[in-house]
Amino acid sequence: MTDPHVPPEETPPVEGSIAEAHEERADGGMWEHPGVWLWLIVLGAVIVAAFFIARIFSL
């Protein structure tokens, strides 16, 4: 082999590689934060449950 020794922490050169670095995809915005949606759904369920619990105790 005619390639010089490449240290372990480096990537060796590749002959004939025409690949380019992939582009980073755009931020998905609100869809990339499902935890926020989960908490909004849970909060809505708690508010509806509290309404019915209050109705039961008001009888």
C-alpha positions in Angstrom: 0.0 0.0 0.0 1.3 3.4 -0.9 -1.0 5.4 1.5 0.8 7.0 4.4 -0.2 5.9 7.8 -3.3 7.8 9.0 -3.7 8.4 12.8 -6.7 6.7 14.4 -8.5 10.0 15.1 -8.5 11.1 11.5 -10.5 9.9 8.6 -8.4 8.5 5.7 -8.8 10.1 2.3 -11.0 8.2 -0.1 -10.2 8.1 -3.8 -13.0 9.0 -6.2 -15.4 10.1 -3.6 -17.9 12.6 -5.1 -20.2 12.6 -2.1 -21.0 16.0 -0.5 -21.9 16.6 3.1 -25.7 16.3 3.5 -27.6 19.4 4.2 -29.1 19.8 7.6 -32.8 19.6 7.5 -34.9 22.7 8.5 -36.2 23.0 12.0 -39.6 21.3 12.2 -40.8 24.1 14.5 -43.7 23.1 16.8 -43.8 19.6 15.4 -40.4 18.8 16.8 -41.6 19.3 20.4 -44.3 16.7 21.1 -43.8 17.2 24.8 -45.4 20.6 24.6 -48.4 19.2 22.8 -48.7 16.4 25.3 -48.7 18.9 28.2 -51.4 21.0 26.4 -53.6 17.9 26.0 -53.0 16.8 29.6 -53.8 20.4 30.8 -57.0 20.4 28.8 -58.1 17.0 30.2 -57.4 18.2 33.7 -59.5 21.4 33.2 -62.4 19.3 31.8 -62.1 16.9 34.6 -62.0 19.7 37.2 -65.2 21.2 35.6 -67.1 17.9 36.1 -65.7 17.4 39.6 -66.9 20.9 40.5 -70.3 20.1 39.1 -70.6 16.9 41.2 -69.7 18.8 44.4 -72.0 21.7 43.6 -75.1 19.4 43.6 
